[in-house]
Amino acid sequence: MDFYRKHVRSDCEALLRRFQKTQSVRFEVFSNIWKEMKFAQIFSGNPNYNKKAFYHLILDIAYCYFLPPFSFQIRVGGLYLLYSIYHSHPASTSEQIRVALKDWEDVKNFEKDAMDAQHLDVVYILKRLMICKALQFTAMPTLLLYRTKRNKQKPMLCEQFIERASRPQELINTQLLEEMSNIGELYKKMKTSIISQTTTPENAFVNLIHKEIVPQLCTTVLEFYNWQQERDIIDEHKNSHERTSSQQEHSKRAKLLASIKSKAYGEASEASKSHHHRQAEKSFSAEEDGSFLKSRHSRVMKPSLRNRTNKQIHMTGDLGKEAIRATLISQLVTMDPALEEKNKNQRRFKF
């Protein structure tokens, strides 16, 4: 069931978000949104799941929005969601909504606030759940099973649904203002009676409490509430402006990166072209150098001095024979042919 928890929570938040935009707590508005979203078909998504466990999962998720710290409108939407799910589930046996004892005080305070604000449809839906015995009062909000792993990861609360805590509105309520007004009237009566008994007129100007303190407290609380609402609107505008500015910055950065990449690819292509040009120039110069070397190596070699002298000087008779014969220096270097043949014919020493 952990697989379905995330998706069911997102569906419930989508429904409550649409209900919050209406700024109404009427059940008719909620039922129209329920019908438009076809939320009753949530049970017919997968026929292979455990219907009872899935029904308990939906009730647990919807019950979370019925409790604080969510705003009054979201809590009303959570109540309507519990009522609609309870009367639209396809299970044969009706399953009850678990209400922990620690949460019952919050439920009664919620009922009292709805009654004071004359939201009768809210009170009617809550009474209908009690009459139908749809609420099951338990010690714990969830079942405690033996040897089961506890889910340590708490779900993230939607910030749009949470009501901002305001201490002045919590401290100064209608009961406190009524008591303060009664105390002021008693003080005025006692003061007039005491002044009538005394003869000194100076005591008439003594005031131990501020005049019109009750309307002043009401106006200050209203001013604080209005300032808080204006500040929320300004923060929303700032957040939207920051989002748009961040999107613009991201687009500018993307454009800059694209331009840098295009320039880099352009330079790379030019560099490759110049590289090919240089290679062509190098190959052309190498071919020229090779042809030059070949031309150098292919030139006619000059004959030696001896050949040139033999061609130019023609000797006849005994002088020619002596010139052909070896000189004295060559005789000293070379061996006698008879000795060479003798050395060849000698047998080599064998080990």
Order of alpha helices (4+ residues) and beta strands (2+ residues): alpha-alpha-alpha-alpha-beta-alpha-alpha-beta-alpha-alpha-alpha-alpha-alpha-alpha-alpha
